[in-house]
Amino acid sequence: MKVIYKPFGLVMGILSALVAKRIFNFTWTKLDDEDPPKGTTRDAPWVKILSAAALQGVIFKMTRVVVDRYGAVGWNYLTGVWPGEKRPDPDR
């Protein structure tokens, strides 16, 4: 049953990226009037580039975790099988 979850998880990952991009763009417009700079933007200051990258990383990771968790909960509800680990490995 966990093998069948893989394509479901892949689709959920793509959807989480789309949602995270919209959240990031919405958040950035509240912080700055300009578009978020990329690392290759010539005249953008380092502070703006690094803060945009940090904000984007936090938003993408948190959105992915929330979508993964609710996807696993939904999968467990539908199939009765948890798609991941039951408990964290104590050796890690």
MDAnalysis code that builds the backbone (N, CA, C; Angstrom):
import MDAnalysis as mda
import numpy as np

u = mda.Universe.empty(276, n_residues=92, atom_resindex=np.repeat(np.arange(92), 3), trajectory=True)
u.add_TopologyAttr("name", ["N", "CA", "C"] * 92)
u.add_TopologyAttr("resid", np.arange(1, 93))
u.add_TopologyAttr("resname", ["MET", "LYS", "VAL", "ILE", "TYR", "LYS", "PRO", "PHE", "GLY", "LEU", "VAL", "MET", "GLY", "ILE", "LEU", "SER", "ALA", "LEU", "VAL", "ALA", "LYS", "ARG", "ILE", "PHE", "ASN", "PHE", "THR", "TRP", "THR", "LYS", "LEU", "ASP", "ASP", "GLU", "ASP", "PRO", "PRO", "LYS", "GLY", "THR", "THR", "ARG", "ASP", "ALA", "PRO", "TRP", "VAL", "LYS", "ILE", "LEU", "SER", "ALA", "ALA", "ALA", "LEU", "GLN", "GLY", "VAL", "ILE", "PHE", "LYS", "MET", "THR", "ARG", "VAL", "VAL", "VAL", "ASP", "ARG", "TYR", "GLY", "ALA", "VAL", "GLY", "TRP", "ASN", "TYR", "LEU", "THR", "GLY", "VAL", "TRP", "PRO", "GLY", "GLU", "LYS", "ARG", "PRO", "ASP", "PRO", "ASP", "ARG"])
u.atoms.positions = np.array([
    [0.825, -1.191, 0.000],
    [0.000, 0.000, 0.000],
    [0.875, 1.263, 0.000],
    [2.056, 1.190, 0.608],
    [2.935, 2.360, 0.648],
    [3.456, 2.704, -0.743],
    [3.601, 1.697, -1.616],
    [4.064, 1.946, -2.981],
    [3.010, 2.727, -3.763],
    [1.762, 2.446, -3.507],
    [0.673, 3.160, -4.184],
    [0.632, 4.616, -3.723],
    [1.125, 4.905, -2.524],
    [1.126, 6.271, -2.001],
    [2.124, 7.162, -2.744],
    [3.163, 6.584, -3.326],
    [4.217, 7.379, -3.971],
    [3.678, 8.340, -5.032],
    [2.868, 7.893, -6.010],
    [2.339, 8.866, -6.986],
    [1.428, 9.914, -6.334],
    [0.669, 9.486, -5.331],
    [-0.182, 10.416, -4.590],
    [0.678, 11.478, -3.906],
    [1.777, 11.055, -3.290],
    [2.687, 11.990, -2.639],
    [3.353, 12.927, -3.625],
    [3.653, 12.427, -4.820],
    [4.263, 13.265, -5.852],
    [3.310, 14.377, -6.286],
    [2.068, 14.020, -6.508],
    [1.064, 15.027, -6.890],
    [0.884, 16.047, -5.769],
    [0.857, 15.556, -4.531],
    [0.722, 16.468, -3.389],
    [1.925, 17.414, -3.305],
    [3.121, 16.924, -3.633],
    [4.310, 17.777, -3.636],
    [4.231, 18.882, -4.668],
    [3.733, 18.555, -5.845],
    [3.582, 19.559, -6.904],
    [2.549, 20.606, -6.489],
    [1.447, 20.144, -5.930],
    [0.419, 21.088, -5.464],
    [0.939, 21.980, -4.341],
    [1.746, 21.406, -3.445],
    [2.283, 22.222, -2.349],
    [3.229, 23.288, -2.883],
    [3.988, 22.979, -3.932],
    [4.878, 23.981, -4.522],
    [4.077, 25.127, -5.140],
    [2.980, 24.796, -5.797],
    [2.141, 25.841, -6.387],
    [1.516, 26.735, -5.316],
    [1.051, 26.124, -4.251],
    [0.457, 26.895, -3.145],
    [1.523, 27.759, -2.476],
    [2.705, 27.180, -2.252],
    [3.777, 27.924, -1.590],
    [4.228, 29.114, -2.420],
    [4.240, 28.956, -3.734],
    [4.640, 30.076, -4.597],
    [3.657, 31.233, -4.460],
    [2.376, 30.913, -4.421],
    [1.366, 31.973, -4.263],
    [1.487, 32.639, -2.891],
    [1.714, 31.846, -1.852],
    [1.876, 32.405, -0.504],
    [3.102, 33.307, -0.454],
    [4.215, 32.854, -1.060],
    [5.438, 33.654, -1.059],
    [5.225, 34.977, -1.791],
    [4.613, 34.917, -2.966],
    [4.379, 36.158, -3.722],
    [3.471, 37.112, -2.957],
    [2.435, 36.584, -2.311],
    [1.542, 37.417, -1.516],
    [2.296, 38.051, -0.347],
    [3.108, 37.254, 0.344],
    [3.862, 37.756, 1.498],
    [4.877, 38.808, 1.064],
    [5.573, 38.561, -0.043],
    [6.598, 39.502, -0.487],
    [5.976, 40.844, -0.872],
    [4.780, 40.827, -1.463],
    [4.146, 42.096, -1.828],
    [3.786, 42.914, -0.593],
    [3.608, 42.262, 0.539],
    [3.346, 42.992, 1.784],
    [4.623, 43.615, 2.344],
    [5.782, 43.049, 1.991],
    [7.056, 43.543, 2.517],
    [7.723, 44.567, 1.614],
    [7.550, 44.414, 0.299],
    [8.275, 45.261, -0.648],
    [7.403, 45.493, -1.881],
    [7.549, 46.659, -2.496],
    [6.763, 46.995, -3.680],
    [7.306, 46.336, -4.946],
    [8.590, 46.006, -4.957],
    [9.210, 45.400, -6.134],
    [9.082, 43.879, -6.086],
    [9.322, 43.240, -7.225],
    [9.341, 41.785, -7.275],
    [10.526, 41.271, -6.456],
    [10.439, 40.055, -5.922],
    [11.561, 39.527, -5.157],
    [12.772, 39.309, -6.061],
    [13.956, 39.729, -5.625],
    [15.140, 39.576, -6.471],
    [15.629, 38.125, -6.480],
    [16.241, 37.745, -7.587],
    [16.876, 36.438, -7.699],
    [18.363, 36.623, -7.441],
    [19.069, 35.540, -7.325],
    [20.509, 35.621, -7.089],
    [21.264, 36.243, -8.250],
    [20.675, 36.236, -9.430],
    [21.332, 36.794, -10.614],
    [20.904, 38.224, -10.915],
    [20.079, 38.820, -10.065],
    [19.671, 40.210, -10.268],
    [20.868, 41.110, -10.001],
    [21.260, 41.872, -10.993],
    [22.521, 42.603, -10.942],
    [22.590, 43.658, -9.847],
    [21.614, 44.539, -9.762],
    [21.708, 45.683, -8.865],
    [20.937, 45.510, -7.559],
    [20.583, 44.292, -7.225],
    [19.863, 44.063, -5.967],
    [20.857, 43.933, -4.818],
    [20.553, 44.547, -3.677],
    [21.456, 44.416, -2.531],
    [21.387, 43.003, -1.931],
    [22.514, 42.609, -1.327],
    [22.617, 41.273, -0.730],
    [21.532, 41.034, 0.315],
    [21.244, 42.052, 1.106],
    [20.246, 41.892, 2.168],
    [18.896, 41.502, 1.578],
    [18.515, 42.131, 0.506],
    [17.233, 41.843, -0.125],
    [17.232, 40.446, -0.762],
    [18.325, 40.074, -1.399],
    [18.420, 38.746, -2.027],
    [18.348, 37.650, -0.972],
    [19.117, 37.802, 0.092],
    [19.151, 36.768, 1.137],
    [17.841, 36.692, 1.916],
    [17.235, 37.839, 2.166],
    [15.960, 37.791, 2.896],
    [14.857, 37.183, 2.028],
    [14.862, 37.443, 0.731],
    [13.875, 36.822, -0.159],
    [14.090, 35.314, -0.213],
    [15.341, 34.883, -0.274],
    [15.631, 33.446, -0.319],
    [15.250, 32.758, 0.988],
    [15.531, 33.396, 2.111],
    [15.191, 32.809, 3.412],
    [13.679, 32.711, 3.588],
    [12.977, 33.766, 3.241],
    [11.518, 33.752, 3.349],
    [10.919, 32.688, 2.431],
    [11.439, 32.594, 1.226],
    [10.940, 31.594, 0.289],
    [11.204, 30.180, 0.809],
    [12.372, 29.946, 1.370],
    [12.696, 28.626, 1.910],
    [11.787, 28.226, 3.062],
    [11.552, 29.153, 3.962],
    [10.681, 28.870, 5.109],
    [9.259, 28.588, 4.643],
    [8.747, 29.402, 3.752],
    [7.376, 29.217, 3.281],
    [7.235, 27.899, 2.521],
    [8.199, 27.591, 1.638],
    [8.107, 26.353, 0.869],
    [8.189, 25.128, 1.776],
    [9.097, 25.125, 2.727],
    [9.244, 23.964, 3.607],
    [8.022, 23.785, 4.503],
    [7.532, 24.861, 5.087],
    [6.368, 24.745, 5.964],
    [5.130, 24.309, 5.185],
    [4.945, 24.829, 3.992],
    [3.803, 24.425, 3.178],
    [3.922, 22.955, 2.806],
    [5.115, 22.505, 2.461],
    [5.318, 21.100, 2.098],
    [5.029, 20.179, 3.283],
    [5.478, 20.555, 4.463],
    [5.231, 19.739, 5.654],
    [3.738, 19.658, 5.959],
    [3.034, 20.770, 5.867],
    [1.597, 20.773, 6.147],
    [0.859, 19.902, 5.125],
    [1.186, 20.046, 3.848],
    [0.524, 19.254, 2.814],
    [0.865, 17.773, 2.973],
    [2.136, 17.447, 3.258],
    [2.522, 16.050, 3.478],
    [1.769, 15.441, 4.651],
    [1.674, 16.191, 5.724],
    [1.003, 15.673, 6.916],
    [-0.481, 15.411, 6.646],
    [-1.164, 16.395, 6.057],
    [-2.580, 16.199, 5.778],
    [-2.804, 15.140, 4.697],
    [-1.869, 15.005, 3.767],
    [-1.961, 13.930, 2.787],
    [-1.844, 12.567, 3.440],
    [-0.914, 12.440, 4.392],
    [-0.747, 11.178, 5.118],
    [-1.966, 10.872, 5.985],
    [-2.509, 11.889, 6.615],
    [-3.711, 11.693, 7.440],
    [-4.882, 11.254, 6.559],
    [-5.044, 11.887, 5.403],
    [-6.114, 11.510, 4.481],
    [-5.928, 10.099, 3.937],
    [-4.671, 9.761, 3.601],
    [-4.374, 8.411, 3.124],
    [-4.689, 7.377, 4.208],
    [-4.326, 7.670, 5.425],
    [-4.612, 6.770, 6.540],
    [-6.121, 6.623, 6.740],
    [-6.839, 7.698, 6.589],
    [-8.297, 7.655, 6.735],
    [-8.934, 6.798, 5.646],
    [-8.436, 6.947, 4.402],
    [-9.019, 6.216, 3.278],
    [-8.634, 4.734, 3.249],
    [-7.368, 4.429, 3.573],
    [-6.866, 3.061, 3.402],
    [-6.620, 2.331, 4.708],
    [-6.445, 3.066, 5.799],
    [-6.123, 2.435, 7.074],
    [-4.644, 2.138, 7.235],
    [-3.813, 2.612, 6.309],
    [-2.364, 2.375, 6.353],
    [-1.654, 3.722, 6.399],
    [-0.741, 3.876, 7.373],
    [0.054, 5.107, 7.456],
    [1.197, 5.012, 6.454],
    [1.399, 6.024, 5.586],
    [2.385, 5.911, 4.509],
    [3.841, 6.109, 4.937],
    [4.081, 6.552, 6.134],
    [5.454, 6.812, 6.571],
    [5.806, 6.013, 7.806],
    [6.783, 6.517, 8.545],
    [7.212, 5.864, 9.781],
    [6.152, 6.057, 10.864],
    [6.054, 5.082, 11.728],
    [5.118, 5.194, 12.861],
    [5.716, 6.085, 13.959],
    [6.998, 5.891, 14.219],
    [7.710, 6.675, 15.234],
    [9.090, 7.046, 14.713],
    [9.660, 8.126, 15.214],
    [11.009, 8.483, 14.784],
    [12.019, 7.432, 15.233],
    [13.058, 7.236, 14.433],
    [14.118, 6.285, 14.760],
    [14.974, 6.870, 15.890],
    [15.129, 6.163, 17.029],
    [15.879, 6.727, 18.148],
    [17.379, 6.866, 17.866],
    [17.912, 6.191, 16.848],
    [19.343, 6.275, 16.553],
    [19.718, 7.549, 15.828],
    [18.745, 8.260, 15.270],
    [19.065, 9.481, 14.518],
    [19.155, 10.664, 15.397],
])
